């Protein structure tokens, strides 16, 4: 089973959105292929519900704070922390502006704070 991205217009918002099209591997489809994470054993797109269920158990039964959506925050933050270009991160997350990505998704980590201190110390030493 292969999965493809098809851009369609949302009938309510009139904005473009990506739909997933499933096709057998033997069939050629003139759309870009989508590489998905959440697949059933038979290869069909499952969505994120199975992962969200585990998050609910962690949150409600174990009392650990967190939301499934926090994965996006962590993903963006770690990419920026590793030196990824903010514009590429913003595009990867599907955001319309770099500012939105920075203001909503990117957090300041201990590593980032340490790097700032080190850069300032290097500046003072020069």
TINUDREN-159543 format. One record per residue: chain; residue in one letter; x, z, y of N, C-alpha, C, O in turn. Coordinates in steps of 0.1 Angstrom, whole numbers, plus 5000, padded with zeros to 4 digits. Each point is the difference from the previous one (the first is absolute). Layout:
<sites>
(site A a (X Z Y) (X Z Y) (X Z Y) (X Z Y));
...
</sites>
This chain:
<sites>
(site A x (5009 5000 4988) (4991 5000 5012) (5009 5000 5012) (5009 5008 5001));
(site A x (4988 4983 5009) (5007 5000 5013) (4990 5003 5010) (4988 4999 4999));
(site A x (5017 5006 5013) (4991 5004 5011) (5005 4992 5012) (5012 4999 5003));
(site A x (4979 4996 5005) (5003 4992 5012) (4993 5006 5012) (4990 5006 4999));
(site A x (5016 4991 5013) (4995 5005 5013) (4992 4988 5006) (5005 4989 5001));
(site A x (4983 5014 5002) (4991 4990 5007) (4996 5006 5013) (4993 5011 5000));
(site A x (5010 4983 5011) (4995 5005 5013) (4986 4995 5003) (4997 4988 4999));
(site A x (4994 5021 5004) (4986 4997 5002) (4996 5007 5013) (5006 5009 5004));
(site A x (4983 4986 5002) (4995 5007 5012) (4990 5010 4996) (4990 4997 4993));
(site A x (5012 5016 5012) (4990 5010 4997) (4987 4996 5008) (5001 4998 5012));
(site A x (4988 5002 4981) (4988 4995 5006) (4994 5010 5011) (4993 4996 5009));
(site A x (5012 5017 4990) (4995 5010 5010) (5009 5001 5012) (4995 5000 5011));
(site A x (5018 5000 4987) (5010 5002 5011) (5005 4987 5005) (5005 4999 5011));
(site A x (4993 4990 4982) (5004 4987 5003) (5016 4999 5001) (5005 4991 5006));
(site A x (5001 5019 4987) (5015 5000 5000) (5005 4995 4986) (4993 5002 4990));
(site A x (5019 4992 5010) (5005 4996 4987) (5004 5012 4991) (5005 5010 5006));
(site A x (4993 4989 4981) (5004 5011 4991) (5004 4993 4987) (4996 4989 4997));
(site A x (5012 5018 4996) (5006 4995 4987) (4991 5004 4988) (4997 5012 4999));
(site A x (4999 4979 4993) (4993 5003 4988) (5009 4996 4988) (5009 4992 5001));
(site A x (4989 5016 4988) (5008 4997 4988) (4992 4991 4991) (4989 5003 4997));
(site A x (5018 4987 4998) (4993 4990 4991) (5008 5001 4987) (5012 4998 5000));
(site A x (4981 5005 4989) (5006 5001 4987) (5000 4986 4993) (4990 4993 5001));
(site A x (5020 5004 4992) (5000 4987 4993) (5009 5001 4987) (5010 5008 5001));
(site A x (4987 4986 4989) (5008 5000 4988) (5014 4993 5004) (5000 4991 5008));
(site A x (5010 5014 4985) (5014 4995 5003) (5001 4985 4998) (5008 4993 5007));
(site A x (4984 5001 4984) (5001 4986 4997) (4994 4991 5011) (5002 4988 5000));
(site A x (4990 5018 5009) (4993 4992 5010) (5008 5000 5013) (5004 5011 5005));
(site A x (4999 4977 5000) (5007 4999 5013) (4990 5002 5012) (4990 4994 5000));
(site A x (5014 5015 5009) (4991 5003 5011) (5008 4998 5013) (5012 5004 5001));
(site A x (4983 4989 5008) (5007 4996 5013) (4999 5011 5010) (4996 4998 5011));
(site A x (5007 5014 4985) (5000 5012 5009) (5013 5008 4998) (5006 4999 4989));
(site A x (4999 5009 5021) (5011 5008 4997) (4998 5011 4990) (4989 5006 5000));
(site A x (5020 4996 4991) (4998 5010 4990) (5001 5014 5006) (5009 5003 5009));
(site A x (4983 5006 4986) (5000 5014 5004) (5007 5009 4989) (4996 4998 4988));
(site A x (5013 5010 5015) (5006 5009 4991) (4995 5014 5002) (5003 5007 5009));
(site A x (4988 4997 4982) (4992 5012 5001) (5006 5012 4992) (5007 4998 4991));
(site A x (4989 5014 5014) (5005 5012 4993) (4990 5005 4990) (5003 5004 4989));
(site A x (4984 4997 5015) (4990 5006 4992) (4993 4990 4992) (4990 4993 5004));
(site A x (5014 5006 4983) (4994 4990 4991) (4996 5008 4987) (5006 5009 4996));
(site A x (4983 4986 4999) (4995 5005 4987) (5009 4995 4989) (5009 4991 5002));
(site A x (4990 5015 4986) (5008 4995 4989) (4999 4985 4997) (5009 4994 4995));
(site A x (4979 5001 5008) (4998 4985 4997) (5005 4992 5011) (4998 4987 5000));
(site A x (5008 5019 5011) (5006 4992 5011) (4990 4997 5011) (5004 4994 5010));
(site A x (4984 5011 4990) (4990 4998 5011) (5003 5010 5011) (5003 5012 4997));
(site A x (4995 4984 5015) (5002 5009 5011) (4990 5012 4999) (4988 4998 4998));
(site A x (5018 5014 5003) (4992 5012 4999) (4996 5006 5013) (4989 5007 5001));
(site A x (5019 4991 5009) (4997 5007 5013) (5008 5013 5000) (5008 5003 4992));
(site A x (4989 5006 5018) (5008 5012 5001) (4992 5012 4995) (5005 5011 5002));
(site A x (4983 4988 4993) (4992 5011 4996) (5007 5009 4990) (4999 5012 5000));
(site A x (5008 4983 4990) (5007 5008 4990) (5011 5009 5006) (5001 5012 4996));
(site A x (5006 4983 5014) (5010 5008 5006) (4993 5010 5010) (5005 5011 5001));
(site A x (4985 4985 5005) (4992 5009 5009) (4995 5012 4992) (5000 5011 5005));
(site A x (4996 4987 4983) (4994 5011 4992) (5011 5011 4998) (4998 5012 5001));
(site A x (5014 4983 4995) (5011 5010 4999) (5003 5008 5012) (5003 5012 5000));
(site A x (4996 4981 5012) (5002 5007 5013) (4989 5010 5002) (5003 5011 5005));
(site A x (4985 4986 4991) (4989 5010 5002) (5002 5012 4991) (4998 5012 5004));
(site A x (5007 4986 4984) (5003 5012 4991) (5011 5008 5006) (4999 5013 5001));
(site A x (5012 4981 5004) (5011 5007 5006) (4995 5008 5012) (5003 5012 5002));
(site A x (4988 4982 5006) (4995 5006 5013) (4991 5011 4997) (5002 5012 5005));
(site A x (4987 4986 4987) (4990 5010 4998) (5003 5010 4989) (4997 5012 5002));
(site A x (5009 4984 4987) (5002 5009 4989) (5013 5008 5002) (5001 5012 4996));
(site A x (5010 4982 5009) (5012 5006 5002) (5002 5006 5014) (5009 5007 5003));
(site A x (4983 4988 5007) (5000 5005 5013) (5012 4995 5008) (5004 5006 5011));
(site A x (5001 4983 4985) (5011 4994 5008) (4995 4989 5009) (4992 4991 4997));
(site A x (5011 5011 5016) (4994 4991 5010) (5006 4986 4999) (5012 4999 4998));
(site A x (4980 4992 5004) (5005 4986 5000) (4988 4990 4998) (4990 5004 4995));
(site A x (5012 4984 5009) (4990 4990 4999) (5007 4987 4994) (5012 4999 5002));
(site A x (4980 4993 4991) (5006 4988 4995) (5006 4991 5011) (5011 4994 4998));
(site A x (4983 5006 5013) (5004 4992 5012) (5014 5005 5005) (5007 4992 5006));
(site A x (4997 5020 4991) (5013 5005 5004) (5011 4992 4994) (5011 5000 5005));
(site A x (4987 4993 4984) (5010 4991 4994) (5004 4990 5010) (5012 4996 5001));
(site A x (4979 4999 5007) (5004 4990 5011) (5009 5006 5010) (5009 4993 5004));
(site A x (4988 5019 5000) (5008 5007 5010) (5014 5001 4995) (5010 4997 5007));
(site A x (4991 5008 4981) (5013 5003 4993) (5008 4986 4999) (5012 5000 5002));
(site A x (4981 4990 4993) (5006 4987 4998) (5006 4995 5013) (5011 4996 5001));
(site A x (4981 5004 5010) (5005 4996 5013) (5011 5008 5005) (5011 4995 5005));
(site A x (4988 5018 4994) (5011 5009 5005) (5013 4998 4992) (5010 4999 5006));
(site A x (4989 5000 4981) (5012 4998 4992) (5007 4987 5003) (5012 4998 5000));
(site A x (4980 4991 5002) (5005 4987 5003) (5008 5001 5013) (5011 4995 5001));
(site A x (4983 5011 5010) (5007 5001 5013) (5012 5009 4998) (5010 4997 5006));
(site A x (4989 5014 4987) (5011 5009 4998) (5012 4992 4993) (5012 5003 5003));
(site A x (4985 4988 4988) (5010 4992 4993) (5006 4989 5009) (5009 4993 4995));
(site A x (4985 5005 5017) (5005 4990 5009) (4993 4987 5000) (5004 4990 5006));
(site A x (4984 5009 4988) (4992 4988 5000) (4995 4997 5014) (4998 5009 5008));
(site A x (5000 4979 4995) (4995 4995 5013) (4986 5004 5001) (4991 4997 4992));
(site A x (5005 5009 5020) (4987 5005 5002) (4989 4989 5000) (4989 5002 4995));
(site A x (5015 4986 5010) (4991 4989 5000) (4997 4996 4985) (4988 4996 4997));
(site A x (5022 5004 4995) (4997 4996 4985) (4992 5011 4994) (4991 4997 4992));
(site A x (5011 5016 5011) (4992 5010 4994) (4985 4999 5005) (4991 5001 4992));
(site A x (5008 4996 5021) (4986 4999 5006) (4993 4988 4993) (4988 5002 4996));
(site A x (5019 4987 5002) (4994 4989 4993) (4996 5003 4985) (4989 4997 4996));
(site A x (5020 5010 4998) (4998 5004 4986) (4987 5009 4998) (4993 4999 4991));
(site A x (5005 5010 5019) (4988 5008 5000) (4988 4994 5005) (4989 5005 4999));
(site A x (5012 4982 5007) (4989 4993 5004) (4995 5004 5014) (4988 4998 5003));
(site A x (5021 5008 5005) (4996 5004 5013) (5001 4989 5011) (5009 4991 4998));
(site A x (4983 5010 5012) (5001 4989 5010) (5011 5003 5011) (5004 4990 5006));
(site A x (5000 5022 4995) (5011 5003 5010) (5010 5010 4994) (4997 5008 4991));
(site A x (5015 4990 5014) (5011 5009 4996) (4997 5015 5005) (5003 5009 4993));
(site A x (4991 4991 5019) (4997 5013 5006) (4991 5008 4991) (5001 5012 4998));
(site A x (4989 4982 4996) (4991 5007 4991) (5007 5005 4988) (4998 5012 4996));
(site A x (5011 4980 4998) (5007 5005 4989) (5009 5012 5003) (4999 5011 4993));
(site A x (5008 4989 5019) (5008 5011 5004) (4992 5012 5003) (5003 5011 4995));
(site A x (4987 4988 5013) (4992 5011 5004) (4992 5007 4990) (4997 5012 5000));
(site A x (4998 4980 4990) (4991 5006 4990) (5006 5003 4987) (4997 5009 4993));
(site A x (5013 4982 5003) (5005 5001 4986) (5014 5006 4999) (5003 5006 4989));
(site A x (5006 4992 5020) (5013 5004 4999) (5002 5015 5005) (4996 5003 5011));
(site A x (5010 5005 4980) (5002 5014 5003) (5015 5002 5002) (5008 4992 4995));
(site A x (4996 5018 5013) (5014 5003 5002) (5004 5009 4988) (4994 5011 4998));
(site A x (5017 4985 4995) (5004 5008 4988) (5013 5008 5004) (5006 4998 5010));
(site A x (4997 5012 4981) (5012 5008 5002) (5013 4991 5001) (5008 5002 5008));
(site A x (4992 4988 4983) (5011 4990 5000) (5001 4993 5013) (5011 4998 5006));
(site A x (4978 4998 5000) (5000 4993 5013) (5005 5009 5011) (5008 4996 5009));
(site A x (4988 5017 4991) (5004 5010 5010) (5015 5002 4999) (5007 5001 5010));
(site A x (4998 5000 4977) (5015 5002 4998) (5008 4988 5005) (5010 5001 5006));
(site A x (4985 4987 4992) (5006 4988 5004) (5001 4999 5015) (5010 4996 5006));
(site A x (4980 5009 5001) (5000 5000 5015) (5011 5010 5005) (5007 4997 5009));
(site A x (4993 5015 4985) (5010 5009 5004) (5014 4995 4997) (5009 5001 5009));
(site A x (4994 4992 4980) (5013 4994 4997) (5003 4989 5010) (5012 5000 5004));
(site A x (4979 4992 4999) (5002 4989 5010) (5004 5006 5014) (5009 4995 5007));
(site A x (4984 5016 4997) (5003 5006 5013) (5014 5007 4999) (5007 4999 5010));
(site A x (4996 5007 4979) (5013 5006 4999) (5011 4989 5000) (5011 5002 5007));
(site A x (4987 4987 4987) (5009 4989 5000) (5002 4995 5015) (5011 4996 5004));
(site A x (4978 5003 5003) (5000 4996 5014) (5009 5009 5008) (5008 4996 5009));
(site A x (4990 5017 4989) (5007 5010 5008) (5015 5000 4997) (5008 5003 5009));
(site A x (4995 4994 4979) (5014 5000 4995) (5008 4987 5005) (5012 5000 5001));
(site A x (4980 4990 5003) (5007 4987 5004) (5005 5001 5014) (5006 4990 5005));
</sites>
